[in-house]
């Protein structure tokens, strides 16, 4: 009955049918090899550090993403975040599981949500993605960190401003496993996951890997 009253449409092209139609699913740009070993940026040849992460102090050992954060991915993520379409968590997790190797970690930890935004949007995408990946990778979830306070959104901020904006955003809440996979929906500058990884290190993690659905490709 609900499908008759409110027919489902693709969140990207708005055609009737699945939340992400086959054409738009195929059109999502997968991140090609080779990659930077550390931050996961596409490179001309395999490197340990690329121009994007060289010279930066990173608290995570590696970062990987399934798709490039282009206009199609942006429409998908926006609908997931702003419209609370929970079924997109299944789509996102399938994309990640197909493109990213299971990390050498003993637990998953989603980047903690901003409580105020969660009240407006519903379930946090990183939390939903971590839950779905835990089923696919048979890996438990360890919520070892929390947000200390709401902060302005990162979108639109310059790199230096992004670093200052997330400084002190996360704090340990319990002991973290020695090896953890940090889960987020989007990797842009890497500052948010870096701050969260730093909090996990303070909680006892010795090695933090980052996995996300989409990644900004410069």
VOZA-969965 format. One line per 8 residues: their letters; for each residue x, y, z of N, C-alpha, C. Coordinates in steps of 0.1 Angstrom, whole numbers, plus 5000, padded with zeros to 4 digits. Example, Ala and Ser with C-alpha at 12.3 -4.5 7.8 and 13.67 -1.06 7.14 Angstrom:
REM VOZA-969965
as = 5132:4943:5078:5123:4955:5078:5132:4967:5078  5128:4978:5071:5137:4989:5071:5129:5000:5079 $
This chain:
REM VOZA-969965
xxxxxxxx = 5008:4988:5000:5000:5000:5000:5009:5013:5000  5019:5013:5008:5028:5024:5009:5035:5027:4995  5039:5016:4988:5045:5017:4975:5035:5023:4965  5022:5020:4967:5012:5026:4958:5011:5041:4961  5010:5045:4974:5008:5059:4977:5021:5067:4975  5032:5061:4979:5045:5068:4978:5055:5059:4971  5054:5058:4957:5063:5049:4950:5077:5053:4952  5085:5042:4953:5100:5045:4956:5106:5050:4943 $
xxxxxxxx = 5116:5058:4944:5123:5064:4933:5138:5063:4936  5146:5063:4926:5161:5063:4927:5164:5077:4933  5173:5077:4943:5177:5089:4950:5185:5098:4941  5191:5093:4930:5200:5100:4922:5192:5106:4910  5185:5097:4902:5179:5102:4889:5164:5103:4891  5158:5099:4902:5144:5100:4905:5135:5091:4897  5141:5081:4890:5133:5072:4882:5126:5062:4892  5114:5057:4889:5107:5048:4897:5115:5035:4899 $
xxxxxxxx = 5114:5029:4911:5121:5016:4913:5129:5016:4926  5140:5010:4926:5148:5009:4937:5154:5022:4942  5159:5022:4955:5164:5034:4960:5176:5039:4952  5184:5030:4947:5195:5033:4937:5193:5024:4925  5189:5030:4914:5186:5022:4902:5199:5016:4897  5197:5006:4888:5209:4999:4883:5218:5008:4875  5212:5017:4867:5220:5026:4859:5229:5035:4868  5223:5041:4879:5231:5050:4888:5241:5042:4896 $
xxxxxxxx = 5237:5030:4900:5246:5021:4907:5259:5018:4898  5257:5015:4886:5268:5013:4877:5276:5026:4875  5269:5037:4875:5276:5050:4873:5284:5055:4884  5283:5049:4896:5292:5053:4907:5306:5050:4903  5315:5059:4905:5329:5058:4901:5337:5051:4912  5341:5038:4909:5349:5031:4918:5363:5037:4918  5370:5036:4930:5383:5042:4931:5393:5032:4925  5400:5035:4915:5409:5025:4908:5423:5024:4915 $
xxxxxxxx = 5429:5013:4913:5443:5010:4917:5452:5017:4906  5464:5021:4910:5470:5019:4923:5466:5031:4933  5469:5028:4946:5465:5038:4956:5477:5041:4965  5476:5053:4972:5485:5056:4982:5483:5046:4994  5494:5040:4998:5493:5030:5008:5487:5035:5021  5490:5048:5024:5485:5054:5037:5471:5059:5036  5468:5069:5027:5455:5075:5028:5445:5070:5017  5450:5062:5008:5441:5056:4999:5437:5064:4987 $
xxxxxxxx = 5444:5075:4984:5442:5084:4973:5447:5077:4960  5439:5078:4949:5444:5072:4936:5457:5078:4932  5467:5070:4928:5480:5076:4924:5484:5070:4910  5494:5076:4904:5499:5070:4891:5506:5057:4893  5512:5055:4905:5519:5042:4908:5519:5041:4923  5521:5029:4928:5520:5026:4943:5530:5035:4950  5526:5041:4961:5535:5049:4969:5531:5047:4984  5540:5049:4993:5538:5048:5007:5531:5060:5012 $
xxxxxxxx = 5534:5072:5007:5528:5085:5010:5526:5093:4997  5515:5099:4996:5513:5107:4984:5513:5122:4987  5511:5131:4977:5512:5145:4979:5501:5150:4989  5490:5142:4990:5479:5146:4999:5482:5143:5013  5489:5133:5016:5492:5130:5031:5506:5131:5035  5515:5133:5026:5530:5135:5030:5531:5147:5038  5539:5145:5049:5542:5156:5058:5531:5158:5069  5520:5151:5068:5510:5152:5078:5512:5141:5089 $
xxxxxxxx = 5509:5145:5101:5509:5135:5112:5495:5129:5113  5495:5116:5108:5482:5109:5108:5482:5098:5119  5470:5098:5126:5469:5088:5137:5464:5075:5131  5460:5074:5119:5455:5061:5113:5466:5055:5104  5466:5042:5103:5476:5034:5095:5472:5034:5081  5460:5034:5078:5455:5033:5064:5441:5038:5063  5437:5042:5051:5424:5047:5048:5420:5041:5034  5408:5036:5033:5403:5030:5021:5388:5034:5019 $
xxxxxxxx = 5384:5036:5006:5370:5040:5003:5366:5032:4991  5352:5031:4989:5347:5023:4978:5345:5031:4966  5340:5043:4967:5337:5051:4955:5342:5065:4956  5344:5072:4945:5348:5086:4945:5336:5095:4948  5338:5105:4956:5327:5114:4960:5325:5125:4949  5318:5120:4939:5314:5129:4928:5299:5133:4929  5293:5138:4919:5280:5143:4919:5270:5132:4922  5272:5120:4916:5263:5109:4918:5264:5104:4932 $
xxxxxxxx = 5276:5102:4938:5278:5098:4951:5273:5108:4961  5274:5121:4958:5269:5132:4966:5254:5131:4968  5247:5128:4957:5232:5127:4957:5228:5115:4966  5236:5104:4965:5233:5092:4973:5235:5095:4988  5247:5101:4991:5250:5104:5005:5240:5114:5011  5237:5124:5003:5227:5135:5008:5214:5129:5012  5209:5120:5003:5196:5114:5006:5197:5105:5019  5208:5098:5020:5211:5089:5032:5211:5098:5044 $
xxxxxxxx = 5218:5109:5044:5219:5118:5056:5207:5126:5059  5202:5133:5048:5192:5143:5051:5178:5137:5051  5175:5127:5044:5162:5121:5043:5160:5109:5051  5171:5104:5057:5169:5092:5066:5165:5080:5060  5169:5077:5047:5165:5065:5040:5174:5054:5045  5169:5046:5054:5178:5036:5061:5182:5025:5051  5174:5022:5041:5177:5011:5032:5190:5014:5024  5194:5027:5024:5207:5030:5017:5219:5024:5024 $
xxxxxxxx = 5218:5021:5037:5229:5015:5045:5232:5002:5039  5223:4994:5034:5225:4981:5028:5233:4983:5015  5229:4993:5007:5236:4996:4994:5250:5000:4997  5252:5009:5007:5265:5014:5010:5274:5003:5015  5269:4995:5023:5278:4984:5029:5281:4974:5018  5272:4971:5009:5276:4962:4998:5287:4968:4989  5286:4981:4986:5296:4987:4978:5310:4986:4985  5310:4989:4998:5323:4989:5006:5328:4974:5006 $
xxxxxxxx = 5319:4965:5009:5324:4951:5011:5329:4945:4997  5324:4950:4986:5329:4945:4973:5342:4952:4969  5344:4964:4974:5356:4972:4969:5368:4972:4978  5365:4970:4991:5375:4972:5001:5378:4958:5008  5390:4954:5009:5393:4942:5016:5390:4943:5031  5386:4932:5037:5383:4932:5052:5396:4937:5059  5395:4947:5067:5407:4952:5074:5412:4943:5084  5425:4943:5087:5431:4935:5098:5429:4942:5111 $
xxxxxxxx = 5416:4940:5116:5412:4947:5128:5403:4937:5136  5402:4939:5149:5394:4930:5157:5380:4936:5160  5378:4949:5156:5365:4955:5159:5363:4967:5150  5351:4971:5148:5347:4983:5141:5343:4994:5150  5346:5006:5147:5341:5017:5155:5336:5028:5146  5323:5032:5146:5318:5043:5138:5323:5056:5143  5325:5066:5134:5328:5079:5139:5315:5084:5146  5316:5089:5158:5304:5092:5166:5297:5104:5160 $
xxxxxxxx = 5283:5103:5161:5275:5114:5155:5274:5126:5164  5270:5137:5158:5267:5149:5166:5252:5147:5171  5250:5146:5184:5237:5143:5189:5226:5152:5184  5229:5165:5182:5218:5174:5177:5214:5171:5163  5224:5167:5155:5220:5164:5141:5213:5150:5140  5216:5141:5149:5210:5128:5150:5195:5130:5153  5192:5139:5162:5178:5142:5165:5170:5146:5153  5176:5154:5144:5170:5159:5132:5169:5149:5121 $
xxxxxxxx = 5180:5141:5119:5181:5132:5108:5177:5118:5110  5178:5114:5123:5176:5099:5125:5190:5092:5126  5190:5080:5122:5202:5072:5124:5214:5078:5116  5225:5078:5123:5238:5083:5117:5243:5074:5107  5247:5079:5095:5252:5070:5084:5264:5062:5088  5273:5067:5095:5285:5060:5099:5281:5048:5108  5272:5051:5117:5267:5040:5127:5260:5029:5119  5252:5033:5109:5244:5023:5101:5254:5015:5092 $
xxxxxxxx = 5264:5022:5087:5274:5015:5078:5282:5005:5086  5286:5009:5098:5294:5000:5107:5286:4988:5111  5273:4990:5113:5264:4978:5117:5263:4969:5105  5261:4974:5093:5260:4965:5082:5273:4958:5079  5284:4965:5080:5297:4959:5078:5301:4949:5088  5296:4951:5100:5299:4941:5111:5292:4927:5107  5281:4928:5101:5274:4915:5096:5282:4909:5085  5287:4917:5076:5294:4911:5064:5308:4906:5067 $
xxxxxxxx = 5314:4913:5077:5328:4910:5080:5329:4902:5093  5317:4898:5099:5317:4891:5112:5327:4898:5122  5325:4910:5124:5334:4918:5133:5325:4926:5143  5328:4926:5156:5320:4933:5165:5322:4948:5164  5313:4956:5170:5314:4970:5171:5318:4974:5185  5328:4983:5185:5333:4988:5198:5332:5003:5198  5322:5008:5205:5320:5023:5206:5329:5029:5217  5342:5030:5214:5352:5034:5224:5354:5049:5225 $
xxxxxxxx = 5348:5057:5216:5350:5071:5217:5336:5078:5215  5336:5091:5219:5324:5099:5218:5327:5113:5213  5317:5121:5209:5319:5135:5206:5319:5143:5219  5328:5152:5221:5328:5160:5233:5318:5172:5232  5315:5177:5220:5306:5188:5219:5303:5190:5204  5291:5196:5201:5288:5199:5187:5298:5209:5181  5301:5207:5169:5310:5216:5161:5303:5220:5148  5307:5232:5142:5302:5235:5129:5306:5224:5119 $
xxxxxxxx = 5298:5224:5108:5300:5214:5098:5313:5217:5091  5320:5206:5086:5332:5207:5080:5331:5212:5065  5319:5209:5059:5317:5213:5045:5319:5228:5043  5327:5231:5033:5330:5244:5029:5342:5251:5036  5348:5244:5046:5359:5250:5053:5372:5247:5046  5381:5256:5047:5395:5254:5042:5402:5243:5051  5413:5238:5045:5420:5227:5052:5424:5231:5066  5430:5243:5068:5435:5247:5081:5423:5249:5090 $
xxxxxxxx = 5412:5254:5085:5400:5256:5094:5394:5242:5098  5395:5232:5089:5390:5219:5092:5397:5213:5103  5411:5215:5103:5419:5209:5114:5415:5215:5127  5414:5229:5127:5410:5235:5140:5396:5232:5144  5387:5229:5135:5373:5227:5138:5371:5213:5145  5380:5203:5142:5378:5190:5148:5387:5188:5159  5396:5197:5162:5406:5195:5173:5398:5194:5186  5400:5183:5193:5394:5180:5206:5379:5176:5205 $
xxxxxxxx = 5375:5172:5193:5361:5169:5191:5357:5155:5197  5367:5146:5197:5364:5132:5202:5373:5129:5214  5367:5120:5223:5374:5116:5235:5371:5102:5238  5380:5095:5245:5378:5081:5248:5366:5079:5258  5359:5068:5257:5349:5065:5267:5351:5051:5273  5359:5043:5266:5363:5030:5272:5375:5025:5264  5381:5014:5270:5393:5009:5263:5390:5004:5249  5399:5007:5240:5397:5003:5226:5405:4991:5223 $
xxxxxxxx = 5401:4982:5214:5409:4970:5210:5422:4975:5204  5432:4966:5204:5445:4970:5199:5445:4974:5184  5436:4967:5176:5435:4971:5162:5421:4973:5159  5418:4985:5154:5404:4990:5152:5402:4995:5138  5390:4992:5132:5386:4998:5119:5376:5009:5122  5380:5021:5119:5371:5033:5121:5363:5035:5108  5350:5036:5110:5340:5037:5099:5334:5051:5098  5334:5056:5085:5327:5069:5083:5321:5068:5069 $
xxxxxxxx = 5312:5078:5066:5305:5078:5053:5313:5084:5043  5320:5096:5046:5328:5103:5036:5342:5106:5041  5352:5105:5033:5365:5109:5036:5368:5121:5026  5369:5133:5032:5372:5144:5023:5387:5148:5026  5390:5156:5036:5403:5160:5039:5410:5150:5048  5402:5141:5055:5408:5132:5064:5409:5137:5078  5405:5150:5080:5407:5156:5094:5398:5150:5104  5385:5147:5100:5376:5141:5110:5380:5127:5115 $
xxxxxxxx = 5384:5119:5105:5388:5105:5109:5402:5105:5116  5410:5115:5113:5423:5116:5119:5421:5120:5134  5411:5129:5137:5408:5133:5151:5402:5121:5158  5393:5114:5152:5387:5102:5158:5397:5091:5160  5406:5089:5151:5417:5079:5153:5426:5083:5164  5429:5096:5166:5437:5100:5177:5431:5097:5190  5418:5099:5191:5410:5095:5203:5411:5080:5206  5410:5072:5195:5411:5058:5197:5425:5054:5201 $
xxxxxxxx = 5435:5061:5197:5449:5058:5201:5450:5061:5216  5444:5072:5221:5444:5075:5235:5436:5065:5243  5426:5058:5237:5418:5048:5243:5426:5034:5244  5437:5033:5237:5445:5021:5238:5447:5014:5225  5441:5019:5214:5443:5013:5201:5458:5015:5196  5464:5005:5191:5478:5006:5186:5478:5008:5171  5467:5004:5164:5467:5005:5150:5452:5008:5146  5450:5018:5138:5437:5022:5134:5436:5023:5119 $
xxxxxxxx = 5427:5015:5113:5424:5016:5099:5411:5023:5097  5410:5030:5085:5398:5038:5082:5391:5032:5070  5378:5030:5070:5370:5026:5059:5358:5036:5057  5356:5040:5045:5345:5049:5043:5338:5045:5029  5326:5049:5028:5319:5047:5015:5325:5055:5004  5326:5068:5006:5331:5076:4995:5343:5084:4999  5350:5089:4989:5362:5097:4991:5364:5108:4981  5367:5120:4986:5370:5130:4977:5383:5127:4969 $
xx = 5383:5128:4956:5394:5125:4947:5399:5139:4941  5411:5143:4944:5416:5155:4939:5425:5153:4927 $
